[in-house]
Amino acid sequence: MAKRSKGQRAPASGDVATNRRARHRFQVLEKMEAGIELRGSEVKSLRVGKAQLNEAYAVVDKGEVWLRGAHIPPYLPASDQNHDPDRPRKLLLHRREIERLIG
């Protein structure tokens, strides 16, 4: 488990990253839990605890939900197999949940 410096807070139980600032800027009317499609080096990087969700948002595109603006930094030991840190990532939701988001 990665050690946290003095200024960092641990995410909520079971979460890898949390955007606490969003609750202060916006009124949360509904909460939804979704999976995320990741590559191997992204999983390792998230376990280190370096993800940034400050500017992240979700977009529905062609019946799929995508997470954009999330930054997962490259995992240094996997230098030759790293990922693009700012690439869009597919969110995994049930079909009826996506249809409800669309309206």
Secondary structure by P-SEA (a helix, b strand, c coil): ccccccccccccccccccaaaaaaaccccbbbbbbbbbcaaaaaaaaacccccccccccccccbbbbccbbbcccccccccccccccbbbbbbcaaaaaaaac
